[in-house]
Structures are given as structure tokens and as C-alpha cells.
């Protein structure tokens, strides 16, 4: 998936809704999860290209959005 991404919405096709316990949660596809992990490893070694930095930022923003939404889903059930 070596493409230049500028908006999290460009990755929506990589999002899955999965049953996790009693909740339906948003998760990354296996390929997007693998790509994020690969980019994070490259970042640790300070080996990211400028395009990969932008891609990781985009994936990270989408990850934060869905983490927040999933937390809201879980919290709603707790109330």
C-alpha cells in the first residue's frame, strides 16, 4: 500500500466492523494494520521517507478516530 495519503477518508475501504464480545467495533483490515506496524518499525529506525511520514500520520489519525468511537460504543453500554 505504498501510496500517498492525505486524508483519513481515503482509507475507509480498509475499515471493518467486527464483533468483539457484545460490541460491534471498528477495526483496521489486516493489510492496513500490517502497514501501520511496518511504518512504526521504520520510524523507530528513523528510516521513513517524507511520503511515509505523511502516510503514518494519516493512518494514525484514523486510528485515533476509531479508537475514540469504539470507546464511546463501550462506554454507552456501561451506562
N, C-alpha and C positions, 0 to 999 in steps of 0.2 A: 504494500500500500504506500509506495513512495510517491506521494502526490503533495502538491502544495495546498494546504487547507487554510482558509481564512475565517471560516465561521463554523461554530459547533453544529449548526443545522446541516452542514454538508455531510455529517456523519450519522444522521438519523437512521439511515438504512442499516447501520451497524448496531442498532439497539434492539434488544429482545425483551419481551415481557415474560418472566419466568415465575413459576410457583415456588415460593420459598416458605416452607411451613404453611401458615394460613394466609400469607400475603402473596399478591402478585407484584413482583418488584422489577424495576428496570435494570437490565444488565447489559454489558458490552458483549458483542459477539466474540467468539473465541479469537478470530483474526484481529479484531481491534484490541482486545486485551493483550494479546501477544505483541502487537505493535507497540503499545504503550510500555509494556515491560522492557522491550528491546530498546526503545528510546531512552528509558530511565537508566538502563545499564550503560548506554553510550554516554549519557550525561554524567554519570559517576566518573567516567574516564575522561571527561572533558573532550569528547570526540564528536559532538553534534555539529552538523552543518547549520548555517542560518535557516535553511528551509526546515530542517528537522526541529530546530528550536521552536519555530512557529507552529509546526505540526503538534509538538508536545504540548505547547500552550493551549492549542485548540482542543486537543483530547482532554487535557487537564480541566479545562473549563467545563466541558461536557460532563466529565466525571463528577465535578463539584455540584453541578446542577442536579444530576440524577441521584447522587448521594443525599442531597437535601430533600428531594422529592420522596425518595424511599424512606427517609427518616420521618417525614410528615405522614406517610402512609402508616408506618409502625406506631407513631405517636397517636394517631387518630384512633387506632384500635385500643390503645391503653386508656383512653378516656371513657 
